[in-house]
């Protein structure tokens, strides 16, 4: 059985459904958004208003985690569809990495280094 690269990546970077607040910052904007799902290599977020962003823009994302902590991630915009923005991103610091992994482990999500 042959699987596309997209199907393979979806399996190896499983996402946990998570509804939480986040702050998206790029060179053009700083806006509040909502996390739809999250993994250790990316996130899908929703913004309420049209924003001046584009695919491949570099971003910083601060996510409020359910365990009363937050994690800062850096990366890029991978795709945009209406108000949904797909991000490829990784924790900024070792501490952010620990907080994110603890949160994802609490959801029994496999992690990838």
N, CA, C and O atoms as a printed pandas DataFrame, in Angstrom:
     atom_number atom_name residue_name chain_id  residue_number  x_coord  y_coord  z_coord
0              1         N          UNK        A               1    0.842   -1.174    0.000
1              2        CA          UNK        A               1    0.000    0.000    0.000
2              3         C          UNK        A               1    0.888    1.239    0.000
3              4         O          UNK        A               1    1.778    1.348    0.844
4              5         N          UNK        A               2    0.674    2.164   -0.911
5              6        CA          UNK        A               2    1.475    3.363   -1.056
6              7         C          UNK        A               2    0.773    4.540   -0.384
7              8         O          UNK        A               2   -0.414    4.776   -0.608
8              9         N          UNK        A               3    1.518    5.277    0.442
9             10        CA          UNK        A               3    0.960    6.445    1.123
10            11         C          UNK        A               3    1.692    7.690    0.659
11            12         O          UNK        A               3    2.899    7.651    0.421
12            13         N          UNK        A               4    0.980    8.778    0.530
13            14        CA          UNK        A               4    1.596   10.043    0.134
14            15         C          UNK        A               4    2.439   10.581    1.289
15            16         O          UNK        A               4    2.288   10.164    2.437
16            17         N          UNK        A               5    3.331   11.520    0.955
17            18        CA          UNK        A               5    4.153   12.170    1.972
18            19         C          UNK        A               5    3.272   12.841    3.018
19            20         O          UNK        A               5    3.571   12.786    4.211
20            21         N          UNK        A               6    2.184   13.477    2.576
21            22        CA          UNK        A               6    1.270   14.147    3.501
22            23         C          UNK        A               6    0.655   13.160    4.484
23            24         O          UNK        A               6    0.567   13.451    5.677
24            25         N          UNK        A               7    0.224   11.985    3.994
25            26        CA          UNK        A               7   -0.349   10.974    4.882
26            27         C          UNK        A               7    0.696   10.479    5.874
27            28         O          UNK        A               7    0.388   10.269    7.047
28            29         N          UNK        A               8    1.946   10.291    5.406
29            30        CA          UNK        A               8    3.015    9.823    6.281
30            31         C          UNK        A               8    3.293   10.852    7.377
31            32         O          UNK        A               8    3.397   10.498    8.551
32            33         N          UNK        A               9    3.413   12.131    6.992
33            34        CA          UNK        A               9    3.694   13.174    7.978
34            35         C          UNK        A               9    2.557   13.300    8.976
35            36         O          UNK        A               9    2.796   13.565   10.154
36            37         N          UNK        A              10    1.328   13.115    8.523
37            38        CA          UNK        A              10    0.194   13.192    9.437
38            39         C          UNK        A              10    0.290   12.100   10.491
39            40         O          UNK        A              10   -0.077   12.316   11.646
40            41         N          UNK        A              11    0.784   10.925   10.099
41            42        CA          UNK        A              11    0.902    9.825   11.057
42            43         C          UNK        A              11    2.086   10.009   11.990
43            44         O          UNK        A              11    1.971    9.717   13.180
44            45         N          UNK        A              12    3.232   10.489   11.485
45            46        CA          UNK        A              12    4.413   10.593   12.328
46            47         C          UNK        A              12    4.387   11.824   13.226
47            48         O          UNK        A              12    5.114   11.868   14.219
48            49         N          UNK        A              13    3.582   12.807   12.910
49            50        CA          UNK        A              13    3.464   13.997   13.736
50            51         C          UNK        A              13    2.017   14.149   14.170
51            52         O          UNK        A              13    1.342   15.117   13.821
52            53         N          UNK        A              14    1.558   13.171   14.937
53            54        CA          UNK        A              14    0.177   13.201   15.395
54            55         C          UNK        A              14   -0.084   14.467   16.190
55            56         O          UNK        A              14    0.792   14.977   16.889
56            57         N          UNK        A              15   -1.287   14.954   16.071
57            58        CA          UNK        A              15   -1.678   16.160   16.786
58            59         C          UNK        A              15   -2.724   15.812   17.824
59            60         O          UNK        A              15   -3.548   14.918   17.635
60            61         N          UNK        A              16   -2.670   16.535   18.914
61            62        CA          UNK        A              16   -3.689   16.391   19.939
62            63         C          UNK        A              16   -4.661   17.555   19.767
63            64         O          UNK        A              16   -4.252   18.703   19.597
64            65         N          UNK        A              17   -5.938   17.242   19.812
65            66        CA          UNK        A              17   -6.934   18.305   19.770
66            67         C          UNK        A              17   -6.838   19.079   21.067
67            68         O          UNK        A              17   -6.861   18.510   22.159
68            69         N          UNK        A              18   -6.732   20.370   20.925
69            70        CA          UNK        A              18   -6.598   21.214   22.109
70            71         C          UNK        A              18   -7.176   22.576   21.794
71            72         O          UNK        A              18   -6.796   23.202   20.805
72            73         N          UNK        A              19   -8.076   23.032   22.615
73            74        CA          UNK        A              19   -8.663   24.358   22.449
74            75         C          UNK        A              19   -8.062   25.260   23.520
75            76         O          UNK        A              19   -8.346   25.108   24.708
76            77         N          UNK        A              20   -7.238   26.185   23.089
77            78        CA          UNK        A              20   -6.605   27.098   24.025
78            79         C          UNK        A              20   -6.266   28.409   23.343
79            80         O          UNK        A              20   -6.346   28.536   22.122
80            81         N          UNK        A              21   -5.891   29.366   24.146
81            82        CA          UNK        A              21   -5.521   30.688   23.639
82            83         C          UNK        A              21   -4.044   30.703   23.276
83            84         O          UNK        A              21   -3.228   29.975   23.843
84            85         N          UNK        A              22   -3.731   31.561   22.307
85            86        CA          UNK        A              22   -2.337   31.757   21.936
86            87         C          UNK        A              22   -2.157   33.164   21.392
87            88         O          UNK        A              22   -3.127   33.860   21.092
88            89         N          UNK        A              23   -0.907   33.569   21.271
89            90        CA          UNK        A              23   -0.556   34.854   20.704
90            91         C          UNK        A              23    0.364   34.587   19.530
91            92         O          UNK        A              23    1.408   33.953   19.688
92            93         N          UNK        A              24   -0.013   35.063   18.356
93            94        CA          UNK        A              24    0.771   34.899   17.129
94            95         C          UNK        A              24    1.466   36.218   16.813
95            96         O          UNK        A              24    0.827   37.268   16.748
96            97         N          UNK        A              25    2.784   36.152   16.617
97            98        CA          UNK        A              25    3.550   37.346   16.287
98            99         C          UNK        A              25    4.368   37.064   15.036
99           100         O          UNK        A              25    5.059   36.049   14.945
100          101         N          UNK        A              26    4.279   37.979   14.072
101          102        CA          UNK        A              26    5.141   37.928   12.886
102          103         C          UNK        A              26    5.709   39.328   12.703
103          104         O          UNK        A              26    5.502   40.204   13.542
104          105         N          UNK        A              27    6.424   39.533   11.607
105          106        CA          UNK        A              27    6.980   40.868   11.370
106          107         C          UNK        A              27    5.878   41.897   11.112
107          108         O          UNK        A              27    6.089   43.095   11.301
108          109         N          UNK        A              28    4.690   41.427   10.677
109          110        CA          UNK        A              28    3.593   42.342   10.339
110          111         C          UNK        A              28    2.522   42.472   11.398
111          112         O          UNK        A              28    1.839   43.494   11.462
112          113         N          UNK        A              29    2.360   41.451   12.236
113          114        CA          UNK        A              29    1.206   41.438   13.138
114          115         C          UNK        A              29    1.555   40.913   14.523
115          116         O          UNK        A              29    2.591   40.285   14.741
116          117         N          UNK        A              30    0.667   41.192   15.427
117          118        CA          UNK        A              30    0.617   40.558   16.741
118          119         C          UNK        A              30   -0.867   40.420   17.031
119          120         O          UNK        A              30   -1.569   41.419   17.185
120          121         N          UNK        A              31   -1.354   39.166   17.106
121          122        CA          UNK        A              31   -2.794   38.982   17.312
122          123         C          UNK        A              31   -3.061   37.769   18.190
123          124         O          UNK        A              31   -2.297   36.805   18.217
124          125         N          UNK        A              32   -4.181   37.858   18.910
125          126        CA          UNK        A              32   -4.648   36.718   19.678
126          127         C          UNK        A              32   -5.284   35.724   18.725
127          128         O          UNK        A              32   -5.907   36.103   17.734
128          129         N          UNK        A              33   -5.118   34.447   19.040
129          130        CA          UNK        A              33   -5.680   33.382   18.209
130          131         C          UNK        A              33   -6.068   32.224   19.121
131          132         O          UNK        A              33   -5.881   32.279   20.336
132          133         N          UNK        A              34   -6.612   31.174   18.509
133          134        CA          UNK        A              34   -7.038   29.996   19.254
134          135         C          UNK        A              34   -6.387   28.760   18.664
135          136         O          UNK        A              34   -6.385   28.567   17.449
136          137         N          UNK        A              35   -5.835   27.926   19.531
137          138        CA          UNK        A              35   -5.231   26.673   19.096
138          139         C          UNK        A              35   -6.347   25.680   18.808
139          140         O          UNK        A              35   -7.282   25.543   19.598
140          141         N          UNK        A              36   -6.249   24.986   17.674
141          142        CA          UNK        A              36   -7.199   23.939   17.307
142          143         C          UNK        A              36   -6.585   22.581   17.608
143          144         O          UNK        A              36   -7.228   21.718   18.207
144          145         N          UNK        A              37   -5.331   22.394   17.186
145          146        CA          UNK        A              37   -4.600   21.176   17.539
146          147         C          UNK        A              37   -3.124   21.486   17.611
147          148         O          UNK        A              37   -2.670   22.531   17.145
148          149         N          UNK        A              38   -2.369   20.553   18.210
149          150        CA          UNK        A              38   -0.998   20.839   18.588
150          151         C          UNK        A              38   -0.174   19.567   18.584
151          152         O          UNK        A              38   -0.661   18.505   18.972
152          153         N          UNK        A              39    1.074   19.670   18.145
153          154        CA          UNK        A              39    2.030   18.570   18.259
154          155         C          UNK        A              39    3.375   19.174   18.645
155          156         O          UNK        A              39    3.482   20.382   18.859
156          157         N          UNK        A              40    4.398   18.330   18.732
157          158        CA          UNK        A              40    5.714   18.862   19.071
158          159         C          UNK        A              40    6.413   19.471   17.863
159          160         O          UNK        A              40    7.541   19.950   17.983
160          161         N          UNK        A              41    5.760   19.462   16.693
161          162        CA          UNK        A              41    6.373   20.051   15.498
162          163         C          UNK        A              41    5.471   21.059   14.790
163          164         O          UNK        A              41    5.815   21.548   13.714
164          165         N          UNK        A              42    4.317   21.372   15.386
165          166        CA          UNK        A              42    3.445   22.340   14.737
166          167         C          UNK        A              42    2.122   22.515   15.441
167          168         O          UNK        A              42    1.849   21.912   16.480
168          169         N          UNK        A              43    1.303   23.370   14.831
169          170        CA          UNK        A              43   -0.009   23.664   15.401
170          171         C          UNK        A              43   -0.927   24.153   14.297
171          172         O          UNK        A              43   -0.485   24.674   13.273
172          173         N          UNK        A              44   -2.217   23.972   14.533
173          174        CA          UNK        A              44   -3.235   24.590   13.701
174          175         C          UNK        A              44   -3.936   25.592   14.595
175          176         O          UNK        A              44   -4.430   25.245   15.668
176          177         N          UNK        A              45   -3.975   26.848   14.145
177          178        CA          UNK        A              45   -4.613   27.888   14.940
178          179         C          UNK        A              45   -5.693   28.564   14.103
179          180         O          UNK        A              45   -5.719   28.441   12.878
180          181         N          UNK        A              46   -6.578   29.277   14.783
181          182        CA          UNK        A              46   -7.625   30.045   14.117
182          183         C          UNK        A              46   -7.529   31.489   14.590
183          184         O          UNK        A              46   -7.396   31.758   15.784
184          185         N          UNK        A              47   -7.599   32.408   13.638
185          186        CA          UNK        A              47   -7.632   33.834   13.960
186          187         C          UNK        A              47   -9.042   34.345   13.678
187          188         O          UNK        A              47   -9.745   33.806   12.824
188          189         N          UNK        A              48   -9.444   35.375   14.391
189          190        CA          UNK        A              48  -10.794   35.891   14.229
190          191         C          UNK        A              48  -10.916   36.847   13.056
191          192         O          UNK        A              48  -11.962   36.897   12.409
192          193         N          UNK        A              49   -9.874   37.603   12.771
193          194        CA          UNK        A              49   -9.919   38.605   11.719
194          195         C          UNK        A              49   -8.902   38.273   10.632
195          196         O          UNK        A              49   -7.941   37.541   10.869
196          197         N          UNK        A              50   -9.126   38.820    9.438
197          198        CA          UNK        A              50   -8.144   38.692    8.360
198          199         C          UNK        A              50   -6.858   39.357    8.836
199          200         O          UNK        A              50   -6.886   40.464    9.372
200          201         N          UNK        A              51   -5.760   38.694    8.643
201          202        CA          UNK        A              51   -4.480   39.231    9.080
202          203         C          UNK        A              51   -3.525   39.332    7.899
203          204         O          UNK        A              51   -3.661   38.596    6.922
204          205         N          UNK        A              52   -2.573   40.231    7.986
205          206        CA          UNK        A              52   -1.579   40.449    6.936
206          207         C          UNK        A              52   -0.436   39.458    7.113
207          208         O          UNK        A              52    0.641   39.818    7.589
208          209         N          UNK        A              53   -0.676   38.214    6.729
209          210        CA          UNK        A              53    0.328   37.167    6.842
210          211         C          UNK        A              53    0.385   36.383    5.541
211          212         O          UNK        A              53   -0.533   36.433    4.723
212          213         N          UNK        A              54    1.477   35.663    5.369
213          214        CA          UNK        A              54    1.648   34.876    4.148
214          215         C          UNK        A              54    2.380   33.584    4.466
215          216         O          UNK        A              54    3.085   33.485    5.471
216          217         N          UNK        A              55    2.204   32.601    3.603
217          218        CA          UNK        A              55    2.929   31.345    3.743
218          219         C          UNK        A              55    4.427   31.642    3.767
219          220         O          UNK        A              55    4.918   32.488    3.020
220          221         N          UNK        A              56    5.131   30.942    4.626
221          222        CA          UNK        A              56    6.572   31.065    4.867
222          223         C          UNK        A              56    6.956   32.254    5.733
223          224         O          UNK        A              56    8.144   32.434    6.001
224          225         N          UNK        A              57    6.003   33.085    6.189
225          226        CA          UNK        A              57    6.342   34.122    7.162
226          227         C          UNK        A              57    6.892   33.464    8.416
227          228         O          UNK        A              57    6.377   32.436    8.855
228          229         N          UNK        A              58    7.929   34.043    8.991
229          230        CA          UNK        A              58    8.454   33.570   10.261
230          231         C          UNK        A              58    7.549   34.072   11.378
231          232         O          UNK        A              58    7.075   35.208   11.351
232          233         N          UNK        A              59    7.317   33.202   12.365
233          234        CA          UNK        A              59    6.400   33.548   13.452
234          235         C          UNK        A              59    6.982   33.135   14.801
235          236         O          UNK        A              59    7.887   32.306   14.893
236          237         N          UNK        A              60    6.428   33.743   15.831
237          238        CA          UNK        A              60    6.591   33.299   17.210
238          239         C          UNK        A              60    5.184   33.061   17.733
239          240         O          UNK        A              60    4.288   33.875   17.511
240          241         N          UNK        A              61    4.991   31.946   18.427
241          242        CA          UNK        A              61    3.681   31.592   18.965
242          243         C          UNK        A              61    3.830   31.313   20.452
243          244         O          UNK        A              61    4.656   30.495   20.858
244          245         N          UNK        A              62    3.030   31.993   21.259
245          246        CA          UNK        A              62    2.984   31.719   22.697
246          247         C          UNK        A              62    1.660   31.037   22.976
247          248         O          UNK        A              62    0.595   31.611   22.747
248          249         N          UNK        A              63    1.730   29.799   23.474
249          250        CA          UNK        A              63    0.533   28.996   23.719
250          251         C          UNK        A              63    0.293   28.883   25.216
251          252         O          UNK        A              63    1.199   28.527   25.969
252          253         N          UNK        A              64   -0.933   29.187   25.650
253          254        CA          UNK        A              64   -1.351   28.942   27.026
254          255         C          UNK        A              64   -1.737   27.471   27.112
255          256         O          UNK        A              64   -2.705   27.040   26.486
256          257         N          UNK        A              65   -0.979   26.706   27.885
257          258        CA          UNK        A              65   -1.227   25.273   28.013
258          259         C          UNK        A              65   -2.215   25.006   29.136
259          260         O          UNK        A              65   -2.351   25.811   30.057
260          261         N          UNK        A              66   -2.897   23.889   29.058
261          262        CA          UNK        A              66   -3.936   23.543   30.035
262          263         C          UNK        A              66   -3.374   23.277   31.423
263          264         O          UNK        A              66   -4.122   23.290   32.401
264          265         N          UNK        A              67   -2.064   23.034   31.527
265          266        CA          UNK        A              67   -1.476   22.740   32.839
266          267         C          UNK        A              67   -0.957   24.011   33.513
267          268         O          UNK        A              67    0.015   23.969   34.267
268          269         N          UNK        A              68   -1.612   25.141   33.236
269          270        CA          UNK        A              68   -1.289   26.443   33.830
270          271         C          UNK        A              68    0.126   26.920   33.534
271          272         O          UNK        A              68    0.756   27.580   34.360
272          273         N          UNK        A              69    0.613   26.580   32.357
273          274        CA          UNK        A              69    1.903   27.078   31.919
274          275         C          UNK        A              69    1.760   27.546   30.478
275          276         O          UNK        A              69    0.678   27.474   29.895
276          277         N          UNK        A              70    2.837   28.016   29.924
277          278        CA          UNK        A              70    2.814   28.422   28.519
278          279         C          UNK        A              70    4.106   27.957   27.866
279          280         O          UNK        A              70    5.085   27.634   28.540
280          281         N          UNK        A              71    4.085   27.930   26.544
281          282        CA          UNK        A              71    5.269   27.553   25.773
282          283         C          UNK        A              71    5.412   28.516   24.603
283          284         O          UNK        A              71    4.436   28.851   23.932
284          285         N          UNK        A              72    6.635   28.949   24.373
285          286        CA          UNK        A              72    6.949   29.806   23.239
286          287         C          UNK        A              72    7.551   28.957   22.134
287          288         O          UNK        A              72    8.475   28.177   22.364
288          289         N          UNK        A              73    7.012   29.121   20.921
289          290        CA          UNK        A              73    7.495   28.361   19.771
290          291         C          UNK        A              73    7.868   29.321   18.655
291          292         O          UNK        A              73    7.301   30.408   18.538
292          293         N          UNK        A              74    8.827   28.909   17.837
293          294        CA          UNK        A              74    9.217   29.679   16.663
294          295         C          UNK        A              74    9.116   28.788   15.450
295          296         O          UNK        A              74    9.344   27.581   15.531
296          297         N          UNK        A              75    8.770   29.391   14.316
297          298        CA          UNK        A              75    8.682   28.608   13.101
298          299         C          UNK        A              75    8.207   29.445   11.945
299          300         O          UNK        A              75    8.566   30.614   11.801
300          301         N          UNK        A              76    7.374   28.809   11.108
301          302        CA          UNK        A              76    6.885   29.483    9.910
302          303         C          UNK        A              76    5.448   29.090    9.640
303          304         O          UNK        A              76    4.954   28.082   10.145
304          305         N          UNK        A              77    4.789   29.902    8.836
305          306        CA          UNK        A              77    3.434   29.591    8.409
306          307         C          UNK        A              77    3.532   28.595    7.259
307          308         O          UNK        A              77    4.148   28.882    6.233
308          309         N          UNK        A              78    2.925   27.429    7.432
309          310        CA          UNK        A              78    2.978   26.371    6.418
310          311         C          UNK        A              78    1.822   26.455    5.438
311          312         O          UNK        A              78    1.995   26.200    4.246
312          313         N          UNK        A              79    0.640   26.811    5.936
313          314        CA          UNK        A              79   -0.520   26.954    5.048
314          315         C          UNK        A              79   -1.574   27.839    5.698
315          316         O          UNK        A              79   -1.622   27.988    6.919
316          317         N          UNK        A              80   -2.411   28.419    4.854
317          318        CA          UNK        A              80   -3.492   29.298    5.299
318          319         C          UNK        A              80   -4.745   28.917    4.530
319          320         O          UNK        A              80   -4.721   28.803    3.305
320          321         N          UNK        A              81   -5.843   28.721    5.259
321          322        CA          UNK        A              81   -7.131   28.463    4.620
322          323         C          UNK        A              81   -8.191   29.193    5.436
323          324         O          UNK        A              81   -8.525   28.797    6.552
324          325         N          UNK        A              82   -8.707   30.262    4.853
325          326        CA          UNK        A              82   -9.674   31.127    5.532
326          327         C          UNK        A              82   -9.047   31.625    6.832
327          328         O          UNK        A              82   -7.991   32.258    6.797
328          329         N          UNK        A              83   -9.672   31.353    7.975
329          330        CA          UNK        A              83   -9.161   31.821    9.265
330          331         C          UNK        A              83   -8.274   30.790    9.953
331          332         O          UNK        A              83   -7.861   30.996   11.094
332          333         N          UNK        A              84   -7.979   29.690    9.277
333          334        CA          UNK        A              84   -7.137   28.637    9.853
334          335         C          UNK        A              84   -5.717   28.762    9.324
335          336         O          UNK        A              84   -5.500   28.913    8.122
336          337         N          UNK        A              85   -4.749   28.696   10.241
337          338        CA          UNK        A              85   -3.348   28.847    9.875
338          339         C          UNK        A              85   -2.584   27.637   10.395
339          340         O          UNK        A              85   -2.601   27.348   11.591
340          341         N          UNK        A              86   -1.921   26.939    9.496
341          342        CA          UNK        A              86   -1.094   25.801    9.867
342          343         C          UNK        A              86    0.341   26.256   10.071
343          344         O          UNK        A              86    0.911   26.941    9.222
344          345         N          UNK        A              87    0.912   25.876   11.186
345          346        CA          UNK        A              87    2.262   26.310   11.545
346          347         C          UNK        A              87    3.206   25.129   11.682
347          348         O          UNK        A              87    2.833   24.097   12.241
348          349         N          UNK        A              88    4.408   25.269   11.185
349          350        CA          UNK        A              88    5.511   24.369   11.506
350          351         C          UNK        A              88    6.349   25.135   12.514
351          352         O          UNK        A              88    6.875   26.203   12.199
352          353         N          UNK        A              89    6.480   24.605   13.716
353          354        CA          UNK        A              89    7.200   25.347   14.744
354          355         C          UNK        A              89    7.756   24.406   15.805
355          356         O          UNK        A              89    7.301   23.275   15.976
356          357         N          UNK        A              90    8.759   24.924   16.507
357          358        CA          UNK        A              90    9.440   24.174   17.551
358          359         C          UNK        A              90    9.666   25.083   18.751
359          360         O          UNK        A              90    9.732   26.303   18.600
360          361         N          UNK        A              91    9.785   24.499   19.943
361          362        CA          UNK        A              91   10.007   25.305   21.144
362          363         C          UNK        A              91   11.253   26.176   21.024
363          364         O          UNK        A              91   12.254   25.778   20.429
364          365         N          UNK        A              92   11.170   27.380   21.605
365          366        CA          UNK        A              92   12.269   28.352   21.542
366          367         C          UNK        A              92   13.433   27.972   22.448
367          368         O          UNK        A              92   14.594   28.132   22.071
368          369         N          UNK        A              93   13.129   27.472   23.636
369          370        CA          UNK        A              93   14.169   27.173   24.622
370          371         C          UNK        A              93   14.000   25.754   25.143
371          372         O          UNK        A              93   12.994   25.099   24.869
372          373         N          UNK        A              94   14.980   25.288   25.889
373          374        CA          UNK        A              94   14.872   23.974   26.533
374          375         C          UNK        A              94   13.689   23.947   27.495
375          376         O          UNK        A              94   12.990   22.939   27.596
376          377         N          UNK        A              95   13.463   25.060   28.207
377          378        CA          UNK        A              95   12.345   25.124   29.154
378          379         C          UNK        A              95   11.007   25.038   28.419
379          380         O          UNK        A              95   10.093   24.347   28.869
380          381         N          UNK        A              96   10.894   25.736   27.294
381          382        CA          UNK        A              96    9.669   25.645   26.499
382          383         C          UNK        A              96    9.465   24.218   26.002
383          384         O          UNK        A              96    8.342   23.715   25.982
384          385         N          UNK        A              97   10.554   23.572   25.603
385          386        CA          UNK        A              97   10.489   22.188   25.133
386          387         C          UNK        A              97    9.970   21.269   26.232
387          388         O          UNK        A              97    9.116   20.419   25.982
388          389         N          UNK        A              98   10.482   21.437   27.447
389          390        CA          UNK        A              98   10.047   20.613   28.582
390          391         C          UNK        A              98    8.561   20.836   28.859
391          392         O          UNK        A              98    7.817   19.871   29.032
392          393         N          UNK        A              99    8.122   22.089   28.902
393          394        CA          UNK        A              99    6.707   22.382   29.192
394          395         C          UNK        A              99    5.793   21.804   28.113
395          396         O          UNK        A              99    4.756   21.217   28.422
396          397         N          UNK        A             100    6.183   21.972   26.841
397          398        CA          UNK        A             100    5.365   21.442   25.757
398          399         C          UNK        A             100    5.304   19.926   25.811
399          400         O          UNK        A             100    4.226   19.346   25.681
400          401         N          UNK        A             101    6.448   19.275   26.000
401          402        CA          UNK        A             101    6.470   17.810   26.050
402          403         C          UNK        A             101    5.690   17.271   27.244
403          404         O          UNK        A             101    5.007   16.254   27.125
404          405         N          UNK        A             102    5.781   17.938   28.393
405          406        CA          UNK        A             102    4.990   17.499   29.550
406          407         C          UNK        A             102    3.503   17.587   29.234
407          408         O          UNK        A             102    2.735   16.690   29.580
408          409         N          UNK        A             103    3.103   18.669   28.576
409          410        CA          UNK        A             103    1.698   18.826   28.209
410          411         C          UNK        A             103    1.278   17.746   27.221
411          412         O          UNK        A             103    0.230   17.126   27.399
412          413         N          UNK        A             104    2.081   17.508   26.177
413          414        CA          UNK        A             104    1.732   16.502   25.176
414          415         C          UNK        A             104    1.744   15.093   25.758
415          416         O          UNK        A             104    0.903   14.267   25.402
416          417         N          UNK        A             105    2.699   14.813   26.659
417          418        CA          UNK        A             105    2.734   13.500   27.310
418          419         C          UNK        A             105    1.482   13.273   28.144
419          420         O          UNK        A             105    0.993   12.147   28.232
420          421         N          UNK        A             106    0.961   14.325   28.754
421          422        CA          UNK        A             106   -0.257   14.183   29.558
422          423         C          UNK        A             106   -1.447   13.806   28.677
423          424         O          UNK        A             106   -2.452   13.290   29.165
424          425         N          UNK        A             107   -1.322   14.071   27.360
425          426        CA          UNK        A             107   -2.374   13.685   26.405
426          427         C          UNK        A             107   -2.050   12.348   25.757
427          428         O          UNK        A             107   -2.729   11.942   24.813
428          429         N          UNK        A             108   -1.007   11.644   26.254
429          430        CA          UNK        A             108   -0.551   10.361   25.712
430          431         C          UNK        A             108   -0.193   10.441   24.233
431          432         O          UNK        A             108   -0.455    9.512   23.470
432          433         N          UNK        A             109    0.400   11.546   23.842
433          434        CA          UNK        A             109    0.790   11.746   22.454
434          435         C          UNK        A             109    2.246   11.332   22.266
435          436         O          UNK        A             109    3.100   11.763   23.041
436          437         N          UNK        A             110    2.559   10.510   21.266
437          438        CA          UNK        A             110    3.950   10.162   21.024
438          439         C          UNK        A             110    4.739   11.393   20.599
439          440         O          UNK        A             110    4.237   12.234   19.854
440          441         N          UNK        A             111    5.970   11.494   21.074
441          442        CA          UNK        A             111    6.803   12.656   20.790
442          443         C          UNK        A             111    7.916   12.280   19.836
443          444         O          UNK        A             111    8.346   11.128   19.782
444          445         N          UNK        A             112    8.377   13.266   19.083
445          446        CA          UNK        A             112    9.438   13.058   18.090
446          447         C          UNK        A             112   10.543   14.044   18.378
447          448         O          UNK        A             112   10.276   15.232   18.560
448          449         N          UNK        A             113   11.795   13.577   18.424
449          450        CA          UNK        A             113   12.928   14.475   18.661
450          451         C          UNK        A             113   13.546   14.927   17.370
451          452         O          UNK        A             113   14.513   15.689   17.383
